[in-house]
Amino acid sequence: MTLNFDDKGRFFSDVVAKIAVPATIQTLTNRIKGNVYIRRGERLSDELNRSDHFLAVTEAVIYDIDGNVIHTSGFLAINREHIVWLMPDEDSRN
């Protein structure tokens, strides 16, 4: 991590602070529940519209078409082109 200070004592870093948002993601073949990260002051849709090819998900639980858990992972990178829909899990935030 690099920290730079300006003449007023403010610091700048190459690390981007993000907020975890519990979410459900539907692909063509699976449903995934986990945490998606957004930048402070931005919306989930802003994160989806980024040009990166992959969306990072932590604490991922992957379900098959019948709702059975087929895999869990601390980290999962999902190709954005395979996402059919994504929604925040409002119940998980309370």
C-alpha positions in Angstrom: 0.0 0.0 0.0 1.3 3.4 -0.9 0.5 6.5 1.2 1.1 10.0 -0.1 0.7 13.2 1.9 0.0 16.6 0.5 1.2 19.9 2.0 -1.9 20.2 4.2 -1.3 16.8 5.8 -4.1 15.0 3.9 -3.2 11.5 2.8 -3.9 9.6 -0.4 -3.7 5.9 -1.0 -3.9 3.5 -3.9 -6.3 1.4 -1.8 -10.0 1.9 -2.5 -12.3 1.7 0.5 -15.4 -0.5 -0.2 -18.5 -1.6 1.6 -19.7 -5.2 1.7 -23.3 -5.6 0.4 -24.9 -9.1 0.9 -26.4 -10.1 -2.4 -28.0 -12.8 -4.5 -26.7 -13.3 -8.0 -28.4 -15.4 -10.7 -26.3 -16.9 -13.6 -27.7 -19.0 -16.4 -27.1 -22.2 -14.4 -26.6 -21.3 -10.7 -27.7 -18.9 -7.9 -25.0 -17.5 -5.7 -25.3 -15.7 -2.4 -22.4 -13.7 -1.0 -20.9 -10.3 -0.4 -20.4 -7.9 -3.3 -18.3 -4.8 -2.7 -19.2 -1.2 -3.7 -17.2 2.0 -3.3 -18.3 4.5 -0.7 -21.0 6.8 -2.0 -21.8 4.6 -5.0 -24.7 2.2 -5.8 -24.6 -1.5 -6.6 -25.6 -0.6 -10.2 -22.5 1.6 -10.4 -20.3 -1.4 -9.5 -22.1 -3.6 -12.1 -21.5 -1.1 -14.8 -17.7 -1.0 -14.4 -15.7 -2.3 -17.3 -13.9 -5.0 -15.3 -14.5 -8.5 -16.6 -15.1 -10.0 -13.2 -17.2 -9.2 -10.1 -15.6 -10.2 -6.8 -17.8 -12.1 -4.3 -16.7 -13.2 -0.8 -18.3 -15.8 1.5 -19.9 -17.2 -1.7 -22.5 -20.1 -1.5 -23.3 -21.6 -4.9 -26.7 -23.3 -5.4 -27.8 -25.6 -8.2 -31.1 -25.2 -10.1 -32.9 -27.2 -7.3 -31.6 -25.0 -4.5 -29.0 -27.4 -3.2 -25.7 -26.1 -2.0 -23.0 -27.4 -4.4 -20.0 -25.3 -3.3 -18.9 -22.7 -0.8 -15.9 -20.4 -1.2 -14.3 -17.5 0.7 -13.7 -15.8 -2.7 -15.3 -16.1 -6.1 -14.8 -14.1 -9.3 -17.8 -14.1 -11.5 -17.6 -13.2 -15.2 -20.0 -10.2 -15.5 -21.2 -11.5 -18.9 -22.7 -14.5 -17.1 -24.8 -12.5 -14.6 -28.5 -12.6 -15.5 -29.6 -10.6 -12.4 -28.3 -9.4 -9.1 -30.1 -8.0 -6.1 -29.1 -6.9 -2.6 -30.3 -9.1 0.2 -32.1 -6.5 2.3 -32.9 -9.0 5.1 -29.2 -9.7 5.6 -28.4 -6.0 6.3 -30.6 -5.8 9.5 
